[in-house]
Amino acid sequence: MGKGGDTFWDTAIYRRALQRWALSASEARTEKLSVLRKQRTRARLLRAHLDKLIHTADERLALPVVGSNSFPKPHNADWAWRPELWRGPLATPGISSVQNKSMLGDEVTLFHDCGRSEITLRQIRNARQEDLAPYGLRIDVFRFDGSFLSAVIDLPDEAVTGLKRTHILRVSSIIEMEKHIEIFVRLNVRHGPNTEQVVRELHMNDKDVEVEFDLAYSNLNEKRIEKVWIDFIFEGPEMNQVTLRDLTFSRRQRAQV
């Protein structure tokens, strides 16, 4: 069938093929073995192509659309961003027995000090109608013999450009977990030889949670900002599954008094 809409002949050929395979399936128990063997080979080849088509169609037609960068932003935001892991498929969608400083994609790094890692990272496809992000991040932790576990997201250069102490940085997320644990978000801003760090606890009263960092209360040297990154710190993660369905960032100028 062509790239456009089905023609009359396309439809006729499809219906004839469908009837033929339906008849073959109904007569399979009484068909000659030599004929059945050929039909099985052809059916398997056809099924491979059909399975590939169905898989691709399900992914493309499922909500939300791959590549979507749509999410609620403050009306006066001068920068907003959703990391690549939540926007589109990664070349490597998962890691098992995750070692310290392992990266999933180009922006997410997992840090821990376990002697033996029983941690997995996996990109999952969001298909719920309420999801705005096409993909999510799932962290499975089994036995945990370390003292810390954190997922670090490096913010792009656009987040650094023009960053001032008059800015408020918002981190918004949709988080699910098997059992409740404390999660902290730490803002890190490297300026010259120093790194400014501000920690906020996520209040997990709802799946949609956000924190804001008002840089007016920091000791930030605006002229020497080099890099910004965010840590998600998980307290007591053993035998738990945490899913970040969405993760977005935005910044806006604070109201001047």
VOVEX-825858 format. One line per 8 residues: number of its first residue (from 1); their letters; for each residue x negated, y negated, z negated of C-alpha. Coordinates in pm, 1 decimal, padded with zeros to 6 digits. Example, Ala and Ser with C-alpha at 12.3 -4.5 7.8 and 13.67 -1.06 7.14 Angstrom:
BEGIN
1) as) -01230.0/00450.0/-00780.0 | -01367.0/00106.0/-00714.0
end
This chain:
BEGIN
1) mgkggdtf) 00000.0/00000.0/00000.0 | -00125.0/-00348.9/00082.7 | -00213.6/-00641.3/-00138.1 | 00117.4/-00811.0/-00073.0 | 00469.7/-00689.6/-00138.3 | 00574.5/-00342.1/-00032.8 | 00694.4/-00309.9/00325.5 | 00975.5/-00079.9/00435.1
9) wdtaiyrr) 00721.2/00180.5/00547.3 | 00527.8/00153.2/00218.7 | 00845.5/00227.6/00026.4 | 00940.9/00514.3/00255.6 | 00596.9/00677.3/00228.7 | 00600.0/00637.6/-00152.1 | 00944.1/00798.3/-00184.9 | 00846.0/01086.5/00045.0
17) alqrwals) 00526.1/01152.5/-00154.1 | 00718.5/01134.2/-00482.4 | 00976.0/01386.4/-00357.9 | 00700.3/01615.5/-00232.0 | 00516.9/01620.4/-00566.7 | 00843.5/01663.7/-00756.5 | 00925.3/01967.9/-00541.2 | 00576.7/02113.3/-00586.4
25) aseartek) 00604.9/02072.5/-00963.7 | 00944.3/02246.6/-00974.0 | 00816.8/02539.8/-00764.1 | 00478.1/02575.5/-00940.9 | 00581.4/02886.6/-01138.5 | 00671.5/03082.1/-00825.2 | 00424.3/02936.2/-00573.7 | 00149.2/03151.0/-00420.0
33) lsvlrkqr) -00174.2/03125.5/-00619.6 | -00377.1/03019.6/-00314.0 | -00136.3/02730.4/-00250.6 | -00115.0/02645.1/-00621.3 | -00493.7/02622.7/-00643.9 | -00504.4/02363.3/-00363.2 | -00216.7/02168.2/-00517.8 | -00391.9/02160.7/-00853.9
41) trarllra) -00711.7/02019.5/-00698.4 | -00517.9/01750.8/-00512.6 | -00309.6/01668.1/-00822.0 | -00620.2/01623.3/-01035.2 | -00777.6/01386.9/-00781.6 | -00454.1/01191.1/-00759.3 | -00417.7/01180.3/-01138.1 | -00766.2/01030.5/-01179.1
49) hldkliht) -00669.7/00735.6/-00960.3 | -00328.9/00700.1/-01123.8 | -00475.3/00707.8/-01474.5 | -00724.4/00436.6/-01378.3 | -00446.7/00222.7/-01229.8 | -00222.8/00266.1/-01534.2 | -00506.0/00188.2/-01776.8 | -00603.9/-00128.8/-01590.6
57) aderlalp) -00242.4/-00237.6/-01547.2 | -00163.7/-00183.3/-01915.9 | -00463.6/-00393.2/-02016.5 | -00390.4/-00677.0/-01774.4 | -00015.4/-00685.8/-01835.7 | -00035.5/-00653.6/-02214.0 | 00000.9/-00969.5/-02416.8 | -00194.9/-01185.6/-02464.7
65) vvgsnsfp) -00374.0/-01256.6/-02136.5 | -00744.6/-01168.9/-02127.6 | -00957.1/-01483.6/-02143.0 | -00693.9/-01682.9/-02328.4 | -00826.8/-01975.1/-02528.0 | -00483.1/-02090.6/-02637.4 | -00431.4/-02154.1/-03008.0 | -00294.1/-02430.5/-03234.9
73) kphnadwa) -00537.6/-02719.1/-03278.1 | -00526.5/-03042.7/-03482.1 | -00378.6/-03317.7/-03264.5 | -00698.3/-03524.3/-03289.0 | -00946.7/-03237.6/-03246.9 | -01253.4/-03331.9/-03040.8 | -01374.3/-02969.7/-03016.0 | -01205.1/-02628.5/-03040.0
81) wrpelwrg) -01331.3/-02279.7/-02966.5 | -01254.3/-01907.6/-02980.5 | -01564.5/-01678.5/-02970.6 | -01610.1/-01445.2/-02673.8 | -01538.6/-01129.7/-02874.5 | -01179.5/-01248.0/-02926.8 | -01139.2/-01372.2/-02566.2 | -01248.6/-01090.0/-02335.8
89) platpgis) -01388.1/-00735.4/-02315.7 | -01747.3/-00680.3/-02422.7 | -01991.1/-00462.4/-02229.9 | -02049.1/-00265.4/-02553.0 | -01714.2/-00252.8/-02736.9 | -01833.8/-00081.9/-03054.3 | -02121.3/00030.4/-03277.5 | -02134.1/00310.5/-03534.7
97) svqnksml) -02375.5/00341.7/-03828.0 | -02431.7/-00030.9/-03786.3 | -02781.5/-00137.2/-03887.0 | -02864.0/-00468.9/-04051.7 | -02867.0/-00761.8/-03806.4 | -02681.8/-00563.7/-03537.4 | -02496.8/-00779.5/-03285.4 | -02164.3/-00713.4/-03116.5
105) gdevtlfh) -02158.9/-00947.9/-02819.6 | -02373.5/-01260.5/-02818.6 | -02218.0/-01443.7/-03113.9 | -02132.8/-01194.0/-03391.7 | -02401.5/-01038.3/-03615.0 | -02348.5/-00804.9/-03910.4 | -02576.6/-00832.2/-04214.4 | -02599.9/-00581.2/-04500.5
113) dcgrseit) -02858.3/-00415.0/-04723.5 | -02727.0/-00056.3/-04725.9 | -02981.8/00219.4/-04750.3 | -02759.9/00435.3/-04532.2 | -02507.5/00265.2/-04309.5 | -02155.9/00406.4/-04295.6 | -02016.7/00099.1/-04121.5 | -01860.1/00072.7/-03777.1
121) lrqirnar) -01784.8/-00236.0/-03568.4 | -01530.5/-00217.9/-03290.1 | -01363.9/-00459.6/-03053.2 | -00993.8/-00376.5/-03027.8 | -00727.2/-00486.1/-02781.7 | -00447.8/-00695.2/-02931.1 | -00113.5/-00603.0/-02776.3 | 00138.6/-00746.0/-03022.8
129) qedlapyg) 00359.6/-01021.9/-02888.2 | 00266.9/-01253.1/-03176.9 | -00106.7/-01225.9/-03104.7 | -00263.7/-01518.6/-02922.7 | -00613.1/-01369.0/-02903.6 | -00657.9/-01094.9/-02640.6 | -00901.1/-00900.1/-02860.8 | -00988.6/-00853.7/-03226.2
137) lridvfrf) -01274.1/-00726.1/-03442.4 | -01232.6/-00419.0/-03665.1 | -01481.6/-00334.2/-03939.8 | -01460.3/00010.8/-04098.7 | -01660.5/00066.8/-04416.1 | -01684.8/00409.1/-04575.5 | -01946.1/00471.3/-04846.3 | -02121.3/00142.8/-04928.8
145) dgsflsav) -02442.4/00145.4/-05133.6 | -02545.4/-00214.7/-05061.4 | -02499.9/-00540.1/-05250.2 | -02368.2/-00757.3/-04964.2 | -02186.8/-00739.6/-04630.9 | -02131.6/-01037.0/-04404.0 | -02035.1/-01107.2/-04045.4 | -02207.6/-01413.4/-03899.5
153) idlpdeav) -02069.2/-01612.5/-03607.4 | -02303.6/-01851.7/-03430.1 | -02125.7/-02165.5/-03313.5 | -02209.9/-02296.3/-02963.8 | -02407.8/-02609.1/-02884.4 | -02083.0/-02799.4/-02828.9 | -02009.7/-02769.0/-03201.1 | -02343.1/-02934.3/-03281.9
161) tglkrthi) -02324.6/-03214.4/-03026.5 | -02190.6/-03529.1/-03188.2 | -02132.4/-03362.9/-03527.1 | -02101.4/-03626.5/-03801.6 | -02036.3/-03640.0/-04173.2 | -01700.7/-03790.2/-04077.9 | -01592.3/-03456.0/-03929.6 | -01370.7/-03187.5/-04084.1
169) lrvssiie) -01443.1/-02837.0/-03955.2 | -01152.8/-02591.5/-03959.4 | -01187.6/-02212.0/-03950.9 | -00862.5/-02027.3/-03871.7 | -00820.2/-01651.0/-03875.8 | -00566.6/-01368.8/-03876.6 | -00690.7/-01092.2/-04105.2 | -00551.5/-00749.4/-04190.5
177) mekhieif) -00698.8/-00504.4/-04440.4 | -00612.0/-00164.7/-04583.7 | -00666.7/-00282.2/-04939.8 | -00713.2/-00631.4/-05075.8 | -01066.6/-00762.0/-05120.4 | -01210.2/-01107.5/-05169.4 | -01342.9/-01275.2/-04855.6 | -01551.8/-01592.0/-04859.8
185) vrlnvrhg) -01638.8/-01820.4/-04570.0 | -01970.4/-02005.4/-04578.9 | -02057.2/-02295.0/-04351.6 | -02426.7/-02326.2/-04267.8 | -02569.8/-02635.2/-04097.8 | -02942.4/-02647.1/-04027.4 | -03075.0/-03002.6/-04018.4 | -03449.7/-03034.5/-03996.6
193) pnteqvvr) -03621.9/-02816.7/-04260.0 | -03303.2/-02793.4/-04468.8 | -02982.2/-02591.9/-04440.5 | -02660.8/-02730.8/-04585.3 | -02431.6/-02457.1/-04718.7 | -02069.2/-02487.9/-04831.7 | -01862.5/-02187.7/-04947.7 | -01483.6/-02151.5/-04950.3
201) elhmndkd) -01271.8/-01854.5/-05056.5 | -01000.6/-01731.7/-04822.6 | -00666.3/-01718.8/-04999.7 | -00514.9/-01400.4/-04861.2 | -00151.9/-01481.9/-04934.4 | -00072.1/-01443.8/-04566.8 | -00233.5/-01283.6/-04261.8 | -00285.9/-01629.7/-04111.7
209) vevefdla) -00550.1/-01800.1/-04323.2 | -00767.7/-02104.2/-04273.9 | -01026.3/-02309.4/-04457.4 | -01158.2/-02658.7/-04393.3 | -01500.3/-02806.6/-04459.0 | -01508.9/-03182.2/-04511.9 | -01862.9/-03284.9/-04420.8 | -01825.8/-03618.4/-04599.3
217) ysnlnekr) -01910.0/-03434.7/-04921.3 | -02228.1/-03283.0/-04780.5 | -02585.8/-03408.4/-04772.1 | -02601.7/-03362.9/-04398.0 | -02864.4/-03549.1/-04198.6 | -02665.9/-03624.6/-03881.3 | -02973.6/-03708.5/-03673.6 | -03144.3/-03372.0/-03730.9
225) iekvwidf) -02864.9/-03116.7/-03686.0 | -02998.3/-02813.8/-03497.6 | -02761.0/-02523.0/-03552.3 | -02426.6/-02433.0/-03712.3 | -02307.0/-02086.3/-03810.0 | -02034.9/-01931.1/-04023.7 | -02059.9/-01632.4/-04260.0 | -01763.5/-01412.3/-04349.6
233) ifegpemn) -01869.1/-01250.3/-04677.9 | -01680.8/-00936.0/-04786.0 | -01680.8/-00847.1/-05156.0 | -01651.4/-00477.3/-05246.9 | -01581.0/-00351.6/-04892.4 | -01622.0/00021.0/-04964.4 | -01356.4/00257.0/-04817.5 | -01172.7/-00020.0/-04639.0
241) qvtlrdlt) -01077.7/-00132.5/-04290.5 | -01074.6/-00504.9/-04215.9 | -00939.4/-00637.7/-03886.4 | -00991.6/-00994.5/-03770.1 | -00710.9/-01023.1/-03517.1 | -00810.2/-01377.4/-03428.1 | -01081.1/-01627.6/-03514.0 | -01088.1/-01988.3/-03397.3
249) fsrrqraq) -01275.1/-02306.4/-03485.6 | -01197.3/-02674.0/-03442.1 | -01322.9/-03006.2/-03567.2 | -01165.2/-03347.6/-03605.8 | -01255.7/-03685.6/-03742.5 | -01138.5/-03739.7/-04102.1 | -00899.2/-04025.7/-04165.3 | -01088.2/-04339.6/-04261.3
257) v) -00970.3/-04506.3/-04581.3
end
